[in-house]
Amino acid sequence: MDLLAHLEAYVATVDELSFSRAADRLGIAQPLLSRRIKTLEAHFGGLLFDRSRRQVTATELGLLLLPYAQDVLDRAQRLGQTARSARQAQVRVVGVPAGCAPVALARVIRAGTERGITLAIRELPPAERVSGLADGSLAYALVRVPPEHAGIRVPLGPASAGPPDVQEPTTTGASGRRRRAIHLEDLRPRRSRVTTGGLPAALPLLTLAEDEVPYAQDRLLRAAARAGLPEGLLRPAGPAATALAETLAGGAVLLCAEPFARQHGASWAPLADAALHRGYEVRGARGRQAAADVPDWLAALLAAAAGATAGAPGATRAGPAAEDASARLAARG
């Protein structure tokens, strides 16, 4: 039994002193209202209305239960109002790649709080960020796009247990230090135990779930083939923690962004081929890009959290309006 619907029929009938008028008030058919009244009478074990007269009147039991029924309906109405208010002021969930620096994500949350917006961060794979925007479970998300079409570009490079070269050509990383750009050719097996890039020879080259999107995988596989890397050397990393442990133990090379490598104590250098880097757009739940639907401050902070740097190919600084030093590192194409 839908208790609220039945109580509404009961209270409306007491108010209107007519089954037909009560049914019109509730927008239901009179037979349905009558059935609800009878079901309620069976539930309470007594008649609620005296039907022996031309005008419907409440019985003694009906009058006795009336204030309690009205209280239940009033409480249900207040409950609905509270729920609606909560939905209007609900937490806005932001989908981000796994491995963003916690301190950078804390800046995102704090910036939202300062503006009266409660943000919750959720680490999700690329496909789930897109589907989360579509089904409304996410308010905003960093969405993967090819870097040449991206508003945000994040250098991708190999992380290893050993220090990379610092010879030219170089790029400037988020840490401000000069980094030698690594070519995939540098990772080919060599007779010596160390490659020209300072990385151990013939180690597995692992890719994280963030880079296992179709176009990115295809580009990496094609680039690896052109570079002469043995088939099977490039493969999915599986769990990030396991891949990191293998990398830090010197048994693998992990493709990742610089902040991810740095926060886990691995050495890192960017790939020289910018077409292999990560590209992002910050989008809102309606599928619009940052300029149309996402606040500029949020887009800039999410870019910094993902690892976009002022030294990324084709990148520029986020602009003077950024309120945080890290936000000004957001790279825009």
C-alpha positions, 0 to 999 in steps of 0.5 A: 500500500502506498500509505501517502497516496491513501492518506491524501485520499482520506484527508482530501475526502474529509476536507471536501465531504465528497468522494467526487470533489476529493477525486477531482482535487487529487486528479484521480478517478473517483473509483480509485479514490474509493478503493484507497479509502476502503484499503485504508479502513481495512488497514486501520480496522474500522470505518473512516466515513459514514456513507449512510447519509447523502453527505459523506461525513467522517466517523469518530475514528476518522476524526480521531486519526485525522490530525495524525494523517495530516502530520504525516503528509506535512512531514512528507512534504517537508521531506520533499522540500528538503530533498529538492533544496539538497539537490539544488545545492548538491555536491558537484562531482568532478572526474579527473584522471588517476594519478593527479597530485593530491595537493593540486586536487586540494587546490581545486576543492578549496577554490570551489569552497571559496566560491560557495561551491562544494566539489568532490573529486573522483578518479575515473578512466577516460571512458567513464569520465565521458559516460559520467558527463552523459548520465549526469553523475559528473558535473565536470570532467577532464576529457581526453582528446588528441593533443593537436585539438586540445585546449590542455596539453600534458607531456607524456614521458618515460619514468624510470628508476635511474636519472634521465640525461640533461643534455640538449634538446631540452624542455622545462618541466613543472619542477623548473628543471631542464629535461632532455626529451626522450625519443622512442628510439632511445628505448630500443635494445642496445648491446650496452646495458644503458641507452643513450637516454640514460634508461635501462635497455630492453625494459618493458614499456608500460602504459597506464589506463589513462593512455589506453584510449583507442587513438592514443594506443594506435599512435603509440603502437605505430610510433613504437613500430617506426622506432624499431621497438620489439613487438610486445615491448609496449604493453598495458601496465595493469594496476598503477601501484604494481607498475610503479613498484616494478619501475622503481625496482628497475624492471620496467619503464612507465609512460606517465605525466611528470607530476605522477612520476615525481610524487612517487620518486621516479625519474622522468623525461618527456617524449620528444614526439608531442603527438604522443602527449596527452590532450584534454578539454574540461567539459561540463555535464551538458557536453560543452567545452570550458569556454561555454560551460566551465568556470575559467578558474576551474579549468585552469586548476584542473589543467594544472592538476593533470600535469599541464606545464608552461613548457609543453609544446604549443602551450601558453600560460593560463593568464594573469587572472589565475589566482594560484601559482599552480593554476598559471601552469595550465597549458592551453593550445 
